Amino acid sequence: MRHLPILLIEVLMSASTAFSQLRENKTLTLGLAKQAASAAEVEAVRNHWKIVVTIVHDGVDLTYLQRMDNALIASIEIATS
């Protein structure tokens, strides 16, 4: 169940403009990270989820973190571990 949010982000990024730009540029910018987080937030709102979105570069470096209103504080720890 812990891998569900990661899978969700991968699915959303594959459908987003941010992912295609990332594939062309090979660099994750803050703007692209925000676009991906925005797509994740749209999906979360549609499904009535309250989530924390983290975008990492090369699987290691935190680029962007966004906590939705009323998402559990513990979700930050879970999303960054």
Sequence and secondary structure as in RCSB ss.txt:
>XXXX:A:sequence
MRHLPILLIEVLMSASTAFSQLRENKTLTLGLAKQAASAAEVEAVRNHWKIVVTIVHDGVDLTYLQRMDNALIAS
IEIATS
>XXXX:A:secstr
 TTHHHHHHHHHHHHSHHHHHHHHH    HHHHHHHHHHHHHHHHHTT   EEEEEETTTEEEEEEE TT  THH
HHHHH 
